[in-house]
Each structure stands twice: as structure tokens, then as C-alpha cells.
Amino acid sequence: MTTGPLIVGINGSERAGGNTDLALGHTGSLIRALGGELRTIQLRDHRIVPCGPCGDCNSRLAPCVQQDDVAEIVEEMKRADGIVYAVPVHGFGLAHLMQIFIERAGVGHLRFDRPLANKVGGIIVTGRRYSDSSVHNQVVDNLLLNRMILVGSGFPVLLRNTLGTPGLHDAEGLDALDRMIHRMLGMIRLLRKYEDITGEPVLPLDDRNERVIRSRV
């Protein structure tokens, strides 16, 4: 029996009950209405150690030996059909929890065989007014680095709130979120249909371990 699309939401906010939490709660409602499932990972509830001074990330051929929860989170992401990264703007940039996570996950676990390749990705940025586009662009670069598939929704999902209390008041941002989720689930189902018909992924890769390839040159 075919199950509905599974989306993992990565919440990079330190604040429980804040704008980012509300945005992911709304996202879950949209996904469930379309026959999918959202599993949210709250980075604030996990132990994530910053990159250390070892300095061998560009030469090692095996995952990072740091003992924390990053490997477990990556395994959850690998089981998903799609991933939504949700993050607030802090200090005109990416909130530090998400920054630490994408660094550790990327150089410590994902760069060896790009296990997120061909998964459908989405991005939600919450903020007051400034630098949300810059933060969105940074996460886009990370998703492209991991060879994920980004579907256009017309506009980036930037949810702005200038009030002193959390809330989803940005009508244009919510409309963009709705369209992004519809297109994400549609793309996931299209990719599944292609693989069911052909027995092969729509975008096969033959260069998953970049470190091995470079060592052979």
C-alpha cells in the first residue's frame, strides 16, 4: 500500500511557541489536508556540537566522529520524501541553531554520498522585516549543494511579523507557503510515479562520493 508523502520539518528556532513554530504548525495542517505527513524536528531539543578544530573535513572520507544528535537527525531526513527548513532571522542572519546544524550535517555527514539528492526541499523564513531574503538565499544554496529539488511557488516563503507577539499575519507569505506545499507534494508524487513506471529514479547520480572521486584524479 502506497503511503502519503512524508515531509520532515527542521525547526531552527530556539523559541518554543514563536513565529517559526506557528509556521510549521500551519505547514503540518496544509500537508495533512493534501494526504501527507509532517514530522517536525526541533533542533533546540537536540544536542548539536559545533564544528571543532580538527580541520580534516575537506580530506576525510568517513562521517564526523563528533558524538551528538546530528547523525540521528540526518537519518530522519534520509527517510523523508521532502524536507522543509524553517528558520528565523537573528542578527540580520541565519539563526545560530540552524547555522550550526547545516555546517555539522553538511561537512560531517552529507558530503560523502549526498543522501538528500533528489529529495524535494522547501524553505520558510520568519522575521520582522529585514534580511529575510538573505537568509532564504543562504538556505537555498545549502539545498542546491545537497542536490535537492526546489519547486517554485511564485515567491519565497517569507513570513513577516512586526508585532510584539507571535502570530501568522502575513497574508502574502501564507499564500506563498500554501503554494509551496502544494507544489512540493505534487512533485513528490510525480517523482514516485516516474520511478514506479521505470524502476529508476528520475535523476540518477553516479558521483555521490566527491572525496573518492577527487582522490582518483
N, C-alpha and C positions, 0 to 999 in steps of 0.2 A: 504494500500500500504506500503510495507516494504521500509524504508529509509536506506541509506547507513550508515556505522559505523560513529559515532560521537566521535572524539578524542578531548580532552581538553589538550592544551599545557600550562604548568605552567612555565613562564619565570622568573627565579630568578636573572636576571641581572639588575643592576642599570643603565647600559649604553644603551641608545637608539641607534640603528644602529650598535651595536657592533657584535662580532662573534656569540653570543648566539641568537641575533635577526635574523641574517642571517641564522643560522642553523634552526631555527623554520620556517623561510620563505621557505627554501628549503623543510623542512618536510611537510609543507602545500601543496606544489606542488606535492610531492610524494603521499600524501593521496588523493588529488583530482583526480590524474591520476588513482587511484585504486577505485574510486567511493565513497570515504568517504569525511568527512568534518573535518577541524581543526578549533577549536575556541581557540585563544590564550589569556591567562590571563597574563597581565603584572603586576607582583607584585609591581613594582615601582609606578604604578598608583593607588595603593590602600593604605588605612590606615590599617596598621597591627601593633598592640600594642604588645610589648614583654611580655613574661610571667611576672607576678607581684609577690609580696611577700606573697600571700595568703597561699600557701603551702598545699592546700587541694586537689590537683589534684589526689592523689592516693586513696582518700576516697570518693570524691563526686560522686553522681550518676546522675547528670544533667550537661548539657553543661556549658561551661565557661560563666561568666556574663560580661566579658570584652566587651565593645562596640567598635567594629571596623568592618572591612570588611571580616574577616575570615569566619564567618558563611555563608555569601553570596557566597564566593568562593567555600566553601565546597558543597553548594547546586548545583553549576555548575558542580562540579566534580561528584556528585552523579547521575546527569542526563546523564553523558557520558558513552560510551561503553569502552573507554580506556583513559589512561592518560599518557602523555609524560612530564617528568620532565626535564627541560633544565636549566643548571646552569653553570656559570664559576667558575674556581678555583681562590680564592683570599687568599693570605697569606698562601699558602700550604693547604688550606682547603675549605670547602663549603662557598660560598658567603653568607654574613650575611642575606640578604633578604630571601633566601631560608631556611636558618637555623632557623630564627625566625618563618617563616611560618610553617614549618613542626613541630616545637615544639608546636606552638599555635593550629594548626589544630589537631595535634595528641592528645595532652593531654586535649584539650578543647572541641573537637567535635567528633573525630573519634573513640575514645577508647570505647565508650559506646555500640555501636551496629555494629561497623566495616562496615559502609555502602559502603566502596570501595572493600569489599571482592568480589573476582571472576572477578573484572574488569581487563582488560589487561593493563599492565604497560610497559613503556619504559623509557629509561634514555639517555640523551645527556649531555656530559660534554665537555665544551670548555676550552682551556687553552693554555699556552705557551709550556710547556714541562713537568713540574714536578707536582707530587701529583694528577694528574687527576684520576689515578686508585683508590687512596684512597677515593677521593670524590665520585667516582662511587660506590664503595663498601658501603659507608655510605648511599647513596640513596637506594641501593638495600636492605639494612637492613630495611629501613623505609617502603619500598613497601611490603616486606615479613611480617613485623609486622602488616600491614593492610590487609594481606591475599590476596593480589593481585596476578595475574598470570603474570609471566615474561617469555617471549619467547626468546630462544637463537637465536642469529644471527651470531654465529661464533666467534665474538669478541665484546667487549663492544664498544659503540659508543663514542670514544674519539676524538674530533676534535682539532687538534693542529695547532697553527699559531704562528710562531716565528717572523713574520714581524711586523712592527710598525703600520700598518693599518689593519682594519678588512677585513677578506676575508675567503673564503672556499677553502683552498689549499691542504687539507689533503685527498688524493685520497683513501687511505685505510679506513680512518674514514668515508668518504662519502659512500663508498661501504657498510660498516657495518650499516650505517644509513638506506640505501636503503633496505637492507635485513631485518633489524629490523621492518621497517614499513610494508613491505610485510607480514611478519610473524604475526605482531600484527593484521592486518586486516583479515588475514586468520583465526587466532584463534577466533576473534570476530564472524566471520561468522559461524565457526564451533560450537561455544557455542550457538549461536542463533538457528542453525539448530537442535541441540540436544533438546533445550527447546521447539521448535515448535513441534517436534515429540513426546516428552514425557510429555510435560506440566510442567516439573520440571527443576530447574537449575541443571547443571551438577555437581556442588559441593555444595550441601545444607549444611547449618550451623545450629547448634542447641545451640550454645554457644555465641551468639552475644554480650550480655552484661556481660562482665567479672566482673564488680563490683557487679552485682546482684548475680552471681554465687558464688563469694567468700564470700559474706555476708551470704550465706545459709550454707556454710561449717562449 
